């Protein structure tokens, strides 16, 4: 792959990844509103194993929006490295948070706005330092990487952990512990991204006129993707139905992205082709996004804004000025008489106040 062609594909993948985040972020809101409408109607909820949401048009609208986002995401993996595409899913968190404040009455306070800004900055840093070229071009190369012992061990562990969570932990703790269903979605999502990457390569080969349909790996990847995505949709619906969207979305992003980055490092070995400063920049950007998402949702119930901060500062200033005025007008000396406070004493009061020792004065 030439350097010019690689950069061209990089920007195509970047654009597709960003549009994918917009569609997916909106899909969370539509699906949540559909599930809430079903709950008001008294239908069996998805968190209890019900499937009444299949009759709700809002849920289907959310599913179609998510489908459009996943198609764009699918195409993005064909043009850009997974190390770039997956972390940009943070943009869907921002879209979801902003839309939630308008359509689900979930407040976006000052912490949330700062979190949005940090997430955007972190995403920008990751885009700058992500690998610009992808050296995986054919299904034969993909087949060779899938047979790598390291990936085989990783995939086996993912399947075992998923089965334990689904059949043992889920029935007991899924209704009360938010991490159960989200972990299922996240670890299986690492495998689904691998399948999407392989199918993206297959589509590029198909458009180039190569006999992809006769390659057994293409059909194996397609079947695996259907199984993985179906499982993700099922358990993500349960998590969204039981827990608040503002909690599910960021935790899912962090878990899912961490799983995919781990899988990418093992399967595609993209990190081996990155310079040390790019690795540090990528990790720093990812951690910045995590901090931003934490601020976006951890303090969601704290009512704070720039206006409230300004009011608080004015009240504190009036209280301090009032206290100093009283001390100035009525300072008692050692003999019990009242005398005006001097400029030197006023300076000492200010110093003591800054040191938190006004009462001792």
N, C-alpha and C positions, 0 to 999 in steps of 0.2 A: 504494500500500500504506500503510495507516494505521500510525501509530507503535505503537499497542497490538498490532495484528495482526503487525507486524514483529517485536516482541519475543517474542510467543507462538511464532512460527515459529522464531525464534532458539533458544529453549530446547528445542523439539522436535528441531531439528537437532543441538544439543549433546548431548542424551541419546542420539540415534541414533549419533552419532560415537563416544561413549564405549563403548556396547555393541558397536559394530563392532570397536573395538580389542581387546576381550576375546576375541571370537571369532577374530579374525585372529591374535592373539598365541598362542592355543592351537593354531591350525592349523599354525604353524611346527613345533611340537613333535611333533604327530601325524605330519606328513609326514616329518620327519627320522627318527623312529623307524621308520617304514615303509621308508624308503630304507636305513637301517642293517640292518634285517632282511633285505632283499634282498641287500645286500652280503655278509652272513654265509652266505647260501644259494649264493653264487657266481653270481648272475644278472648279466647285463650292466648296468652302472651307468648312471644317467641322464646322468652327466657324460661318458660315452663314446657317448652317442646312443641308449642302450637305452630301452625303454618297458615293461620288466617291472613297473614300479611300478603299472601299470594293473590288475594282478592282486592287489595287496596291499590288504587291507581297511583297514589303518591309514592308508595314503596316501589312500584314498577318504574316510575319516573326517576327515582333515585338510582334504581338498578341500571336503567338505560344510561343515565349520566355517568355512573361508575363504569359501565361498559365502554362508553366513548373515551373516558379517561384511560382505561386499561388498554384500549386499542392504541391510543397515542403513546402510552407507556411501552406497550409491546413494540411499536415501531422504533421508539427511542433506543431500546436495547440493541436493535440491529445496527444503529449508527454510532452509538457512544458507549464507553465502558460503564459497567454496572456501578463502579466506584463513584461515577458522576451522577448517573440517572437516579439511583435509589435515594441518596440523601436529599435530593431536590423535592422529595415528597413532603418536606417540611412546609413547602408553600401550600400544600393542601390543608395543613393544620391551620395556617394563617387564614386561608379562605373560610374554613369551617368556623373558626373563632369569630371572624367578622360577621359572617352570615348568622351565626347563632345569636349574636347580640341584637340582630334585627328581627329574626323570625322565631326564635325560641326563648326570647326574653332572658338570655344569659348575658350578664353584664361584662363589658370589656373596660376594665378600669385602667388606671395609670400603669400599674405593673404589667397589665396585659399589652398595652401599647408599647412599652419598653421591650417586652418579650418579642413582640412582632418585629420591632426594629432589629433586635439582636439576631433573630432567626434569618432575617433578610441579609444582614451582614455576614453571618456564618455561611449562608448559602453562596454568597458572592465569593468568599474566600475559598470555598470548596471548588467552585467553578474555575477559579484562577489556577489552583494547584492540581486539579484532577488530570489524569493522563489524557492527552489529546488524541491519541491513536489507539486502535484496538487491533491486536495482531491475530485475532481469531476470525478466519474468513470462510472456512469450509466445514461441512458436517463431519468429514473425516477427522479434522483437527478436534472438533468437539467430542467426537467419539473417543479419541485418544485421551482427552482430558477427563472425561467421565470415568474412564477405566483406571485413573490414577489411584493408588492405594489410599492416599490421604483423603481424597474425596469419598471413596467407598466407605471408609471408617466414619467420616462425618455424616454421610447420608444414612448409614445404619443407625447411628446414635439418634439422629433426628426422628427417624421412624419409630424407634423404641420409645423415646420420650413422649412422642405424640400419642402413641397407643396407650401408654400408662395414664397420661392426662385425660384422654377421652373416656376410657373405660373404668378407671379406678378413682382418679382424683376429681374429675369433673362432676360425676353424680353426687359426690359428698360435699364438695366445697365450691362448686361453680357458681352457686346462687349468692354466695357471701364474699368470695375472694375474687377481685377483679383480675388478678394476674393469671388465673387458670385459663379462661377462654382466650385471653389476649396472647398468652404464651403459645397456645395451640396454633392460633393464626400466624404468629410470628415465625415459629420454627418451620412450619410447613411452607410459609411464604418464601423462605430461603430456597427451598427446592423449586417452587413455582417460578421464581426469577431465573433459575438455571434453565428450566424448560423454555421460558419465554426467550431467553438469550439464544438458545439453540434453534428454536423455531424462527426467530428473526433472521438468523443466518440462512436457514433453509429457504425462507421467502426470498431473500436476496439472490440465492442460487437459482431458485425457480424462475425469477424474472430474467436471470441471465441465460436461461435456456438449458440449464443442467437437469439431468434426470433425478430430481429430488424425490418424487413420489415413489420411486422404486427403492429408496433407501429406508431400511427398517427403522433406523434411529428417529426419523422424522415422525413416524406414527407412534413410536414409543413415547417420544416427548409430548406429542399431542394428547395422548391418553393420560399421561402423568399430570399434565397441566390441568385437564378437566377434573381429575380427582382432587388435586391440590386446591384449585380455586373453589370447587364446590364445598369442600371442607372449610375453607377460610370464610366463605360467605355465611355458612350456617352458624359458625361460632362467633363471628363478628356480629351477626344479628342478635345473638343471645346477649353478648356483652353490651351492645347499644340499648337493648330493651331493659336490662336490669340496672345499668349504671349510667351516670350523666355523660352526655356526649363530650363535654369539656374535660372529662377525666379519661375516657376511653381513647380519644383521638391522640393526645400526646404520648400516653404510655404505649399505645400500639405503634406509633411512629418510632419511638426509641428502641423498642424491642425488635420490631421488624427490620429497621435499618441496621442495627447491630448484627442481627442474624445474617442479613444479606451481605454485609461487609465481610463477615467471617467466612461465609461461603465463597465469596468472590476471591478472597485472599487464598483460599485453599484450592479452588477449582481453576480460576482463570489466572491466578498468580500475577495480577495487575500491579501489585505492590513491588514486585521485583524489578520492574522497569521504571520505577519512580525514583527521583533523586531524594536525598535526605530532607532537603528543605521543602519539597513538595509533599512528602509524607507527613512532616510536622505541620505544614499548612493545612492539609486535608483533615488531620485529626483535630487540629485547633478549630477549624471551621465547624466540624461535627460537634465538638464539645460546646462551642458558642451557640449552636442551634439548640442543643439540649438545655443549656442555661436559659435561653430565650423561651423555650417551650415551658420550662419549669415556672418562670415568672408569669407566663401567659395564663397558667391555670392553677398554680399552687395558691395564689392569693386572690382567686376569682371572687370570693365572697367578701373580701375586704373593700368597703366603700371608700375609695380614695381617688381623687382627681386633682388636676392643677388648680381648679377653683377652690376645692376644699383645703388644699395646702396653703393657698394664699390667705384664706380666712383664718386658718390656724395660726399662721405667722403673725397676722394682724392682731389676733387676740393675745398672743404671747407678748407682742410688743407693747400693747396697751397695758397688760398686767404688769410688765416690768417697769414701764414708765410711771404707772400709778404708784407702784411700790416705792420707787426711788423718790417720787415727788413727796410722798408721805414722810419718808425718812428725812428728806431735805427740810421740810417744813416743821418737823417735830422730832428733832434728835435730842435725846435726853443725855445730859452729861453725868459725871460721877456724883455730883452734889444733888441730883434730883431735879435741877432746873432745866428748862427747855431752851435750847439755843439753836440758831441756824447751823446747818452742816456746812463745813468748809469745803473748798475745791479739792484739797488733798484727801479729805475723808470720802468725798464722792468718787474720786479715782480709786481709792482702796475698795469701795463698794463694788465698782465695776470689775476690778480684778478678782475680788472674792466671788462675785456672781459667775464669772467665767470658770472659776475653779470649783463651782458647785458648793460654795461655803458662805452664802449670803447670811444664813441664820446665825453663823458663828460671829459675824461682825457685831 
